[in-house]
Structures are given as C-alpha cells and as structure tokens.
C-alpha cells in the first residue's frame, strides 16, 4: 500500500504541474498565437496532420501520456478546427 501511495502521489504532482503549465499557456494566449502561425504557414489539412504526427512523436519522447494529454490538447484543438478536422477524429 505504501508503494502505491508514493506512485499515485508522484503522478498527481506531475498532473498538477501540467495543469498549471496549461493554465499559463492559455493565459499567455499561446494557442491563439500558434493557430495564427499555422494558418499562415500550413496550406493543407494533410500537411497539418503530418506535422502533428511528428510533433506528437517528439512530445511522446519527452513527456508521459497524462501530462502530454493535458498540455497538448488545448494547443492543437483550435488549429484542427480551423482545418475542419472533427475533434473525435483528431482524438
């Protein structure tokens, strides 16, 4: 039981930092700035999805799945909506 408590505590600390980082990114309007940059530089939805796959591979190498989900989803959903990609299919 004590081993599981330390693991759960570690995961909760990681998630708390990820939520705080996501809140900071949203307050700094990073998703809107990223969306504008992508709209200006990416021409097609297929190119966006290819670049997104490369980005997610890099994120997957650097972060665990829970933190990556909390941090990355608010960043990519507005961009995907611009290209007409359904959020269900994006997930």
QUIGIHU-V278980 format. One record per residue. N is the residue number from 1. RES is the residue in three letters. PSI is psi as a letter, one per 40 degrees, with the letter a starting at -180 (NA if undefined). NEAR is the number of other C-alpha atoms within 12 Angstrom. Layout:
N/RES/PSI/NEAR
N/RES/PSI/NEAR
This chain:
1/UNK/d/7
2/UNK/d/8
3/UNK/d/9
4/UNK/d/10
5/UNK/d/11
6/UNK/d/12
7/UNK/d/13
8/UNK/d/14
9/UNK/d/14
10/UNK/d/14
11/UNK/d/18
12/UNK/d/16
13/UNK/d/16
14/UNK/d/22
15/UNK/d/23
16/UNK/d/18
17/UNK/d/19
18/UNK/d/26
19/UNK/d/23
20/UNK/d/17
21/UNK/d/22
22/UNK/d/25
23/UNK/d/20
24/UNK/d/16
25/UNK/d/22
26/UNK/d/22
27/UNK/d/14
28/UNK/e/14
29/UNK/f/17
30/UNK/d/23
31/UNK/d/26
32/UNK/d/21
33/UNK/d/19
34/UNK/d/25
35/UNK/d/24
36/UNK/d/19
37/UNK/d/16
38/UNK/d/27
39/UNK/d/21
40/UNK/d/14
41/UNK/e/14
42/UNK/h/22
43/UNK/d/16
44/UNK/i/19
45/UNK/d/22
46/UNK/d/15
47/UNK/d/17
48/UNK/d/29
49/UNK/d/25
50/UNK/d/15
51/UNK/d/21
52/UNK/d/26
53/UNK/d/16
54/UNK/d/14
55/UNK/d/18
56/UNK/d/24
57/UNK/d/17
58/UNK/d/15
59/UNK/d/21
60/UNK/d/19
61/UNK/d/12
62/UNK/d/13
63/UNK/i/19
64/UNK/i/20
65/UNK/d/20
66/UNK/d/22
67/UNK/d/25
68/UNK/d/28
69/UNK/d/22
70/UNK/d/27
71/UNK/d/32
72/UNK/d/34
73/UNK/d/27
74/UNK/e/29
75/UNK/d/31
76/UNK/d/35
77/UNK/d/28
78/UNK/d/27
79/UNK/d/34
80/UNK/d/33
81/UNK/d/21
82/UNK/d/24
83/UNK/e/23
84/UNK/f/18
85/UNK/h/20
86/UNK/h/16
87/UNK/d/17
88/UNK/d/10
89/UNK/d/11
90/UNK/d/20
91/UNK/NA/14
